[in-house]
Amino acid sequence: MTTKEHILNILKLNKAKLENLGVENVGLFGSYLRNEQSKDTILIY
């Protein structure tokens, strides 16, 4: 299962690529932010 730490690590690893694409802000919210995700939690990206 994907975790908050896993998502944040992927974002850090790809920060330069995202900035080059014009991405200025990325948000993490809901159950992933609270570390309450489950196998049924939907991850949208």
N, C-alpha and C positions, 0 to 999 in steps of 0.2 A: 504494500500500500504506500502511496506517495505521502510524504510527510512535509510539514512546514519547512523543516531544515533542508530537505531535498529540493523543494521549489526555490528557496532562497539561494541555495548553492548554484542551481542552474542559472538563475538570474545574474548572480555575481560573475559566473564564468562567461556569460554572454553579454555583459554590460556594454562593452565597446561596440559589438555588433548592433545591439539595440539602439545605441546612441547614433550610430551611422545611418540607421534607418529612420531617424527622426523621433524616436520614442523619448519622451521627456519624463513620463511618470508611469509607474507600474504599481498596481495595488493588490494586496493580499487581504482578503476579508472573509467573514463568515466562520465556518467551522475550522478551516485551515488556520486562520489567524488565532483562534482560541485553542488550537490543538485538540479539537473534538471531532475530527473527521472520522468517518467509518468507511467500510468497504462499499457502502451505498452512496457515499458523498459524490456529487458531481463536480468535476474539475473542468473549468472552461478556460481555454487559452487560445 
